Amino acid sequence: MQVFFVVFVTLLANYLAKKFYDRLEEQFEKTRNLWDDALLWAVRKPSRAFILVLGARVVAEIMEPMMEPSVVTVVRPVFLVLIISVVLWFLIRMITRGEELLKTPGYTQEPMDETTVTALAKLLRLSVFITGGLVIAQSMGISISGVLAFGGIGGIAVGFAAKDLLANFFGGLMVYLDRPFSVGDWVRSPDRNIEGTIEHIGWRLTVIRTFDKRPLYVPNATFTSIALENPSRMTHRRIYETMGVRYDDVAQLPAIVALVKSMLAEHPEIDHNQTLIVNFNQYGASSLDFFIYCMTNTTNWVKYHEVKQDVLFKVAEIVRQHGAEFAFPTQTLHIIEGVAQDSHSTSEE
């Protein structure tokens, strides 16, 4: 009779807990607090599982006099392991839900770096698993000191056998800590043939999608020994072009240079707080060269080329307005009149 009563109370408590969490969820949906949503999601299933484990534990105590002593010695540690597992389940769910919400726009006032959130979540989960494993081992009568001693000796052997794997692991740790790039960044290395967009940062390797859409798998240890450029974090893009007009247009060159500089100073897509240079540069083989140097407001690759195209068209229009022309490689042949006539007479003879 007692067993049926305990089972009934356990199921009733489980049902009431479900209703309680449903009501609580309705209240929490009215707020934008991150942690109450994460806590409710994390505790809902583990707490109901805890009620069932607790009910089963009470039933086992009631039936203990009818059990064999050998069974009793097994049942008690099993329930302890189940309770510890429920607690670990709650912690893992809490970490996982917190990670998901921190990555979701709208839950935080300032967007958090996805790479940092992922790294912290992985470290916390690893810590929970290791701690939980040691606690479970202790509850089952296994000496933790012996496990740690064995782990130390085994760690040395594994370290020699998995040297490259550990190098990649610590390389990934350095990437998470230093954050030279994040998921979605465009990176390239002048030391290696590496260029593309970061798709995934793991503990062992990083996945880069090249511009021809091929996946490139780079071991994390590589990033500790190469120089890496992150164009995604540039603040401006540079326009640096050299142009040349004909030597016949030397008189118009000062006005052209001045007007081009004025045009760039008024261009809405050029950052006027950055260096802006337009100067006659050199006497070329076939042209009088001047160069333009300025920075665009945009860093977007497509938008940058649109701005650059607009600037070049406006420079061409300024040159045309002054009656000048762009130079191209030419050769001038001077024919001496007397020599030409002698050559013509010789050919007639």
C-alpha beads as a LAMMPS data file, in Angstrom:
LAMMPS data file: protein, C-alpha beads

349 atoms
348 bonds

1 atom types
1 bond types

-500.0 500.0 xlo xhi
-500.0 500.0 ylo yhi
-500.0 500.0 zlo zhi

Masses

1 110.0

Atoms # bond

1 1 1 0.000 0.000 0.000
2 1 1 2.811 2.377 0.863
3 1 1 4.451 1.728 -2.482
4 1 1 1.306 2.664 -4.421
5 1 1 0.911 5.811 -2.332
6 1 1 4.499 6.889 -3.022
7 1 1 4.074 6.196 -6.745
8 1 1 0.862 8.248 -6.792
9 1 1 2.478 11.175 -4.943
10 1 1 5.498 11.035 -7.260
11 1 1 3.382 11.146 -10.418
12 1 1 1.210 13.908 -8.958
13 1 1 4.266 15.962 -8.025
14 1 1 5.648 15.457 -11.518
15 1 1 2.370 16.657 -13.059
16 1 1 2.167 19.691 -10.757
17 1 1 5.774 20.563 -11.580
18 1 1 4.900 20.544 -15.288
19 1 1 1.948 22.888 -14.720
20 1 1 4.077 25.138 -12.512
21 1 1 6.761 25.465 -15.181
22 1 1 4.145 26.192 -17.851
23 1 1 2.765 29.076 -15.772
24 1 1 6.266 30.286 -15.008
25 1 1 7.151 30.233 -18.699
26 1 1 4.195 32.507 -19.472
27 1 1 5.487 35.021 -16.926
28 1 1 9.087 34.859 -18.137
29 1 1 8.026 35.430 -21.750
30 1 1 6.948 38.939 -20.730
31 1 1 10.520 39.853 -19.769
32 1 1 13.709 40.160 -21.820
33 1 1 15.945 38.805 -19.084
34 1 1 18.428 36.315 -20.478
35 1 1 19.067 34.170 -17.449
36 1 1 15.515 33.504 -16.272
37 1 1 14.729 31.979 -19.688
38 1 1 17.916 29.908 -19.594
39 1 1 17.297 28.775 -16.002
40 1 1 13.700 27.732 -16.680
41 1 1 14.658 25.812 -19.825
42 1 1 17.555 24.119 -18.023
43 1 1 15.696 23.119 -14.858
44 1 1 12.413 21.920 -16.392
45 1 1 13.349 18.364 -17.448
46 1 1 16.077 17.621 -14.849
47 1 1 13.817 18.665 -11.947
48 1 1 11.030 16.369 -13.116
49 1 1 13.570 13.578 -13.539
50 1 1 14.806 14.327 -10.007
51 1 1 11.250 13.877 -8.671
52 1 1 11.023 10.469 -10.350
53 1 1 14.433 9.403 -9.011
54 1 1 13.491 10.580 -5.524
55 1 1 10.206 8.668 -5.688
56 1 1 12.020 5.538 -6.855
57 1 1 14.492 5.980 -3.985
58 1 1 11.664 6.093 -1.428
59 1 1 10.079 2.993 -2.981
60 1 1 13.443 1.213 -2.790
61 1 1 13.757 2.091 0.922
62 1 1 10.270 0.714 1.593
63 1 1 11.119 -2.522 -0.210
64 1 1 14.626 -2.746 1.229
65 1 1 13.724 -5.343 3.915
66 1 1 12.572 -7.663 1.153
67 1 1 15.783 -7.302 -0.868
68 1 1 18.924 -9.347 -0.755
69 1 1 21.858 -7.572 0.972
70 1 1 23.872 -7.767 -2.225
71 1 1 21.104 -5.952 -4.100
72 1 1 20.892 -3.240 -1.420
73 1 1 24.620 -2.523 -1.677
74 1 1 24.196 -1.977 -5.422
75 1 1 20.963 0.033 -5.313
76 1 1 22.223 2.777 -2.983
77 1 1 25.214 3.843 -5.145
78 1 1 23.039 3.630 -8.254
79 1 1 20.582 6.178 -6.867
80 1 1 23.452 8.441 -5.831
81 1 1 24.871 8.266 -9.354
82 1 1 21.424 9.043 -10.784
83 1 1 21.062 12.126 -8.579
84 1 1 24.539 13.365 -9.542
85 1 1 23.712 12.727 -13.200
86 1 1 20.534 14.807 -12.905
87 1 1 22.546 17.695 -11.446
88 1 1 25.100 17.399 -14.254
89 1 1 22.273 17.305 -16.788
90 1 1 20.908 20.548 -15.365
91 1 1 24.314 22.261 -15.527
92 1 1 24.948 21.140 -19.111
93 1 1 21.490 22.330 -20.188
94 1 1 22.070 25.657 -18.444
95 1 1 25.388 26.182 -20.246
96 1 1 23.967 25.116 -23.619
97 1 1 20.886 27.335 -23.330
98 1 1 22.961 30.289 -22.162
99 1 1 25.255 29.832 -25.160
100 1 1 22.292 29.787 -27.564
101 1 1 20.698 32.900 -26.066
102 1 1 23.958 34.859 -25.979
103 1 1 24.304 34.203 -29.707
104 1 1 20.707 35.280 -30.395
105 1 1 20.299 38.962 -31.393
106 1 1 17.996 40.889 -29.082
107 1 1 18.822 39.130 -25.812
108 1 1 21.855 41.282 -25.053
109 1 1 22.251 45.040 -25.330
110 1 1 25.651 44.633 -26.964
111 1 1 26.273 41.742 -29.381
112 1 1 28.719 39.220 -27.959
113 1 1 31.490 37.670 -29.988
114 1 1 30.275 34.254 -31.150
115 1 1 33.753 32.744 -30.985
116 1 1 34.215 33.806 -27.350
117 1 1 30.792 32.497 -26.327
118 1 1 31.466 29.140 -28.002
119 1 1 34.898 28.834 -26.371
120 1 1 33.587 29.616 -22.877
121 1 1 30.694 27.188 -23.312
122 1 1 33.058 24.402 -24.395
123 1 1 35.381 25.033 -21.448
124 1 1 32.480 25.067 -18.978
125 1 1 31.013 21.849 -20.387
126 1 1 34.417 20.171 -20.243
127 1 1 34.832 21.276 -16.620
128 1 1 31.380 19.945 -15.717
129 1 1 32.067 16.570 -17.362
130 1 1 35.446 16.168 -15.646
131 1 1 34.139 17.245 -12.237
132 1 1 31.034 15.096 -12.591
133 1 1 33.092 12.074 -13.606
134 1 1 35.357 12.459 -10.570
135 1 1 32.378 12.877 -8.214
136 1 1 30.657 9.793 -9.648
137 1 1 33.892 7.810 -9.348
138 1 1 34.226 8.882 -5.702
139 1 1 30.598 7.942 -4.969
140 1 1 31.228 4.463 -6.380
141 1 1 34.193 3.955 -4.074
142 1 1 36.927 4.579 -6.619
143 1 1 39.904 6.475 -5.205
144 1 1 40.257 9.836 -6.959
145 1 1 43.913 10.118 -5.953
146 1 1 44.620 6.864 -7.761
147 1 1 42.738 8.073 -10.822
148 1 1 44.680 11.348 -10.810
149 1 1 47.999 9.530 -10.402
150 1 1 47.153 7.175 -13.249
151 1 1 46.001 10.150 -15.294
152 1 1 49.323 11.901 -14.715
153 1 1 51.354 8.921 -15.918
154 1 1 48.961 8.263 -18.763
155 1 1 48.980 11.946 -19.671
156 1 1 52.733 11.858 -20.239
157 1 1 52.427 8.856 -22.533
158 1 1 49.478 10.357 -24.387
159 1 1 51.356 13.648 -24.670
160 1 1 54.206 11.995 -26.564
161 1 1 51.847 9.952 -28.713
162 1 1 49.499 12.833 -29.527
163 1 1 51.967 15.709 -29.768
164 1 1 50.412 17.159 -32.919
165 1 1 46.889 16.787 -31.548
166 1 1 47.842 18.690 -28.393
167 1 1 49.581 21.356 -30.474
168 1 1 46.347 21.855 -32.409
169 1 1 44.351 21.965 -29.169
170 1 1 46.527 24.684 -27.651
171 1 1 46.586 26.467 -30.997
172 1 1 42.789 26.527 -30.884
173 1 1 42.926 27.789 -27.299
174 1 1 45.178 30.663 -28.387
175 1 1 42.763 31.490 -31.211
176 1 1 39.909 31.648 -28.703
177 1 1 41.916 33.828 -26.303
178 1 1 43.631 36.172 -28.788
179 1 1 40.696 36.286 -31.220
180 1 1 42.635 37.204 -34.376
181 1 1 39.502 36.267 -36.304
182 1 1 35.884 35.265 -35.772
183 1 1 33.352 33.209 -37.701
184 1 1 32.450 35.124 -40.863
185 1 1 35.749 37.028 -41.121
186 1 1 37.748 37.143 -44.354
187 1 1 41.353 36.142 -43.626
188 1 1 44.490 35.535 -45.655
189 1 1 48.099 34.654 -44.931
190 1 1 51.115 36.022 -46.812
191 1 1 53.093 32.989 -45.586
192 1 1 50.757 30.251 -46.799
193 1 1 48.237 29.837 -49.590
194 1 1 45.370 30.516 -47.188
195 1 1 42.542 32.901 -48.035
196 1 1 38.808 32.752 -47.496
197 1 1 35.986 33.187 -45.001
198 1 1 36.030 31.555 -41.559
199 1 1 33.177 29.039 -41.286
200 1 1 33.974 27.166 -38.081
201 1 1 36.576 27.324 -35.316
202 1 1 37.061 23.983 -33.576
203 1 1 39.513 22.746 -30.964
204 1 1 41.581 20.827 -33.523
205 1 1 41.100 22.656 -36.812
206 1 1 39.475 25.692 -38.394
207 1 1 37.309 25.485 -41.514
208 1 1 37.866 28.231 -44.107
209 1 1 35.669 28.568 -47.189
210 1 1 37.803 29.786 -50.103
211 1 1 36.429 32.232 -52.667
212 1 1 35.874 29.431 -55.168
213 1 1 33.700 27.777 -52.471
214 1 1 36.111 24.976 -51.562
215 1 1 36.383 24.050 -47.864
216 1 1 39.906 24.453 -46.479
217 1 1 40.697 22.625 -43.215
218 1 1 43.572 24.285 -41.368
219 1 1 45.059 22.695 -38.182
220 1 1 44.989 25.262 -35.387
221 1 1 48.704 24.801 -34.679
222 1 1 49.350 26.478 -38.043
223 1 1 48.085 29.825 -36.739
224 1 1 50.804 29.953 -34.076
225 1 1 53.584 30.083 -36.680
226 1 1 52.237 32.200 -39.561
227 1 1 51.356 35.839 -40.105
228 1 1 47.644 36.323 -40.649
229 1 1 45.835 39.271 -42.191
230 1 1 42.191 40.012 -41.371
231 1 1 40.799 42.365 -44.053
232 1 1 37.339 42.163 -42.447
233 1 1 38.590 44.402 -39.643
234 1 1 39.967 47.164 -41.860
235 1 1 38.479 50.601 -41.219
236 1 1 38.833 51.936 -44.793
237 1 1 39.813 50.868 -48.284
238 1 1 42.457 52.714 -50.277
239 1 1 42.288 54.129 -53.778
240 1 1 45.812 54.543 -55.122
241 1 1 46.083 55.139 -58.855
242 1 1 48.704 56.719 -61.136
243 1 1 47.479 58.418 -64.322
244 1 1 49.311 60.155 -67.149
245 1 1 48.442 62.862 -69.668
246 1 1 50.311 63.755 -72.855
247 1 1 53.367 65.985 -72.833
248 1 1 51.365 68.299 -75.126
249 1 1 48.973 68.923 -72.184
250 1 1 51.582 70.199 -69.725
251 1 1 49.879 73.603 -69.554
252 1 1 46.574 72.055 -68.451
253 1 1 48.114 69.711 -65.865
254 1 1 48.078 72.111 -62.841
255 1 1 44.375 72.844 -63.333
256 1 1 43.585 69.131 -63.784
257 1 1 45.406 68.192 -60.573
258 1 1 43.686 70.967 -58.603
259 1 1 40.221 70.045 -59.871
260 1 1 40.703 66.317 -59.202
261 1 1 41.757 67.113 -55.637
262 1 1 38.716 69.352 -55.193
263 1 1 36.460 66.615 -56.566
264 1 1 37.804 64.050 -54.071
265 1 1 37.490 66.521 -51.192
266 1 1 33.776 66.887 -51.966
267 1 1 33.053 63.241 -52.801
268 1 1 30.539 61.793 -50.269
269 1 1 32.128 58.318 -50.319
270 1 1 35.673 59.531 -49.581
271 1 1 36.747 59.934 -45.934
272 1 1 37.967 63.513 -45.707
273 1 1 39.556 62.916 -42.292
274 1 1 42.095 60.553 -43.830
275 1 1 45.103 61.344 -46.000
276 1 1 44.117 62.725 -49.412
277 1 1 46.838 63.395 -51.996
278 1 1 46.672 64.433 -55.643
279 1 1 50.050 65.499 -57.044
280 1 1 52.089 65.604 -60.240
281 1 1 54.432 62.725 -59.651
282 1 1 56.970 62.218 -62.437
283 1 1 57.955 62.615 -66.066
284 1 1 57.150 59.256 -67.578
285 1 1 58.479 57.769 -70.793
286 1 1 55.357 58.817 -72.693
287 1 1 53.326 60.787 -70.151
288 1 1 53.199 63.361 -67.376
289 1 1 52.139 61.233 -64.402
290 1 1 50.042 62.324 -61.436
291 1 1 48.649 60.096 -58.715
292 1 1 45.618 60.081 -56.432
293 1 1 45.655 58.639 -52.927
294 1 1 42.556 58.567 -50.720
295 1 1 40.452 56.361 -48.435
296 1 1 36.853 55.281 -48.952
297 1 1 34.267 55.278 -46.184
298 1 1 33.136 51.775 -47.084
299 1 1 35.074 48.564 -46.570
300 1 1 32.609 46.443 -48.534
301 1 1 34.399 44.926 -51.511
302 1 1 31.600 45.476 -54.048
303 1 1 30.745 48.981 -52.819
304 1 1 34.434 49.928 -52.844
305 1 1 34.774 49.105 -56.535
306 1 1 31.642 51.109 -57.310
307 1 1 33.156 54.126 -55.535
308 1 1 36.493 53.630 -57.287
309 1 1 34.762 53.408 -60.669
310 1 1 32.893 56.643 -59.981
311 1 1 36.138 58.415 -59.037
312 1 1 37.921 57.224 -62.191
313 1 1 35.044 58.321 -64.425
314 1 1 35.057 61.768 -62.825
315 1 1 38.818 62.072 -63.317
316 1 1 38.370 61.181 -67.002
317 1 1 35.671 63.852 -67.330
318 1 1 37.933 66.485 -65.744
319 1 1 40.739 65.621 -68.176
320 1 1 38.309 65.843 -71.113
321 1 1 36.921 69.195 -69.960
322 1 1 40.416 70.693 -70.087
323 1 1 41.002 69.517 -73.644
324 1 1 43.658 67.064 -72.527
325 1 1 44.000 63.353 -73.210
326 1 1 45.408 60.404 -71.364
327 1 1 48.770 59.345 -72.730
328 1 1 49.670 55.964 -74.112
329 1 1 53.082 54.655 -75.220
330 1 1 54.136 56.507 -78.377
331 1 1 57.260 57.007 -80.488
332 1 1 58.080 60.190 -82.395
333 1 1 60.057 59.720 -85.625
334 1 1 61.958 62.797 -86.875
335 1 1 62.915 62.598 -90.581
336 1 1 65.664 64.929 -91.767
337 1 1 64.494 66.456 -95.058
338 1 1 67.843 66.342 -96.887
339 1 1 68.498 62.737 -95.941
340 1 1 65.021 61.774 -97.109
341 1 1 65.545 63.393 -100.555
342 1 1 68.943 61.716 -101.045
343 1 1 67.410 58.397 -100.134
344 1 1 64.621 58.961 -102.661
345 1 1 67.077 59.845 -105.479
346 1 1 69.211 56.793 -104.771
347 1 1 66.221 54.532 -105.019
348 1 1 65.262 56.002 -108.444
349 1 1 68.745 55.290 -109.852

Bonds

1 1 1 2
2 1 2 3
3 1 3 4
4 1 4 5
5 1 5 6
6 1 6 7
7 1 7 8
8 1 8 9
9 1 9 10
10 1 10 11
11 1 11 12
12 1 12 13
13 1 13 14
14 1 14 15
15 1 15 16
16 1 16 17
17 1 17 18
18 1 18 19
19 1 19 20
20 1 20 21
21 1 21 22
22 1 22 23
23 1 23 24
24 1 24 25
25 1 25 26
26 1 26 27
27 1 27 28
28 1 28 29
29 1 29 30
30 1 30 31
31 1 31 32
32 1 32 33
33 1 33 34
34 1 34 35
35 1 35 36
36 1 36 37
37 1 37 38
38 1 38 39
39 1 39 40
40 1 40 41
41 1 41 42
42 1 42 43
43 1 43 44
44 1 44 45
45 1 45 46
46 1 46 47
47 1 47 48
48 1 48 49
49 1 49 50
50 1 50 51
51 1 51 52
52 1 52 53
53 1 53 54
54 1 54 55
55 1 55 56
56 1 56 57
57 1 57 58
58 1 58 59
59 1 59 60
60 1 60 61
61 1 61 62
62 1 62 63
63 1 63 64
64 1 64 65
65 1 65 66
66 1 66 67
67 1 67 68
68 1 68 69
69 1 69 70
70 1 70 71
71 1 71 72
72 1 72 73
73 1 73 74
74 1 74 75
75 1 75 76
76 1 76 77
77 1 77 78
78 1 78 79
79 1 79 80
80 1 80 81
81 1 81 82
82 1 82 83
83 1 83 84
84 1 84 85
85 1 85 86
86 1 86 87
87 1 87 88
88 1 88 89
89 1 89 90
90 1 90 91
91 1 91 92
92 1 92 93
93 1 93 94
94 1 94 95
95 1 95 96
96 1 96 97
97 1 97 98
98 1 98 99
99 1 99 100
100 1 100 101
101 1 101 102
102 1 102 103
103 1 103 104
104 1 104 105
105 1 105 106
106 1 106 107
107 1 107 108
108 1 108 109
109 1 109 110
110 1 110 111
111 1 111 112
112 1 112 113
113 1 113 114
114 1 114 115
115 1 115 116
116 1 116 117
117 1 117 118
118 1 118 119
119 1 119 120
120 1 120 121
121 1 121 122
122 1 122 123
123 1 123 124
124 1 124 125
125 1 125 126
126 1 126 127
127 1 127 128
128 1 128 129
129 1 129 130
130 1 130 131
131 1 131 132
132 1 132 133
133 1 133 134
134 1 134 135
135 1 135 136
136 1 136 137
137 1 137 138
138 1 138 139
139 1 139 140
140 1 140 141
141 1 141 142
142 1 142 143
143 1 143 144
144 1 144 145
145 1 145 146
146 1 146 147
147 1 147 148
148 1 148 149
149 1 149 150
150 1 150 151
151 1 151 152
152 1 152 153
153 1 153 154
154 1 154 155
155 1 155 156
156 1 156 157
157 1 157 158
158 1 158 159
159 1 159 160
160 1 160 161
161 1 161 162
162 1 162 163
163 1 163 164
164 1 164 165
165 1 165 166
166 1 166 167
167 1 167 168
168 1 168 169
169 1 169 170
170 1 170 171
171 1 171 172
172 1 172 173
173 1 173 174
174 1 174 175
175 1 175 176
176 1 176 177
177 1 177 178
178 1 178 179
179 1 179 180
180 1 180 181
181 1 181 182
182 1 182 183
183 1 183 184
184 1 184 185
185 1 185 186
186 1 186 187
187 1 187 188
188 1 188 189
189 1 189 190
190 1 190 191
191 1 191 192
192 1 192 193
193 1 193 194
194 1 194 195
195 1 195 196
196 1 196 197
197 1 197 198
198 1 198 199
199 1 199 200
200 1 200 201
201 1 201 202
202 1 202 203
203 1 203 204
204 1 204 205
205 1 205 206
206 1 206 207
207 1 207 208
208 1 208 209
209 1 209 210
210 1 210 211
211 1 211 212
212 1 212 213
213 1 213 214
214 1 214 215
215 1 215 216
216 1 216 217
217 1 217 218
218 1 218 219
219 1 219 220
220 1 220 221
221 1 221 222
222 1 222 223
223 1 223 224
224 1 224 225
225 1 225 226
226 1 226 227
227 1 227 228
228 1 228 229
229 1 229 230
230 1 230 231
231 1 231 232
232 1 232 233
233 1 233 234
234 1 234 235
235 1 235 236
236 1 236 237
237 1 237 238
238 1 238 239
239 1 239 240
240 1 240 241
241 1 241 242
242 1 242 243
243 1 243 244
244 1 244 245
245 1 245 246
246 1 246 247
247 1 247 248
248 1 248 249
249 1 249 250
250 1 250 251
251 1 251 252
252 1 252 253
253 1 253 254
254 1 254 255
255 1 255 256
256 1 256 257
257 1 257 258
258 1 258 259
259 1 259 260
260 1 260 261
261 1 261 262
262 1 262 263
263 1 263 264
264 1 264 265
265 1 265 266
266 1 266 267
267 1 267 268
268 1 268 269
269 1 269 270
270 1 270 271
271 1 271 272
272 1 272 273
273 1 273 274
274 1 274 275
275 1 275 276
276 1 276 277
277 1 277 278
278 1 278 279
279 1 279 280
280 1 280 281
281 1 281 282
282 1 282 283
283 1 283 284
284 1 284 285
285 1 285 286
286 1 286 287
287 1 287 288
288 1 288 289
289 1 289 290
290 1 290 291
291 1 291 292
292 1 292 293
293 1 293 294
294 1 294 295
295 1 295 296
296 1 296 297
297 1 297 298
298 1 298 299
299 1 299 300
300 1 300 301
301 1 301 302
302 1 302 303
303 1 303 304
304 1 304 305
305 1 305 306
306 1 306 307
307 1 307 308
308 1 308 309
309 1 309 310
310 1 310 311
311 1 311 312
312 1 312 313
313 1 313 314
314 1 314 315
315 1 315 316
316 1 316 317
317 1 317 318
318 1 318 319
319 1 319 320
320 1 320 321
321 1 321 322
322 1 322 323
323 1 323 324
324 1 324 325
325 1 325 326
326 1 326 327
327 1 327 328
328 1 328 329
329 1 329 330
330 1 330 331
331 1 331 332
332 1 332 333
333 1 333 334
334 1 334 335
335 1 335 336
336 1 336 337
337 1 337 338
338 1 338 339
339 1 339 340
340 1 340 341
341 1 341 342
342 1 342 343
343 1 343 344
344 1 344 345
345 1 345 346
346 1 346 347
347 1 347 348
348 1 348 349
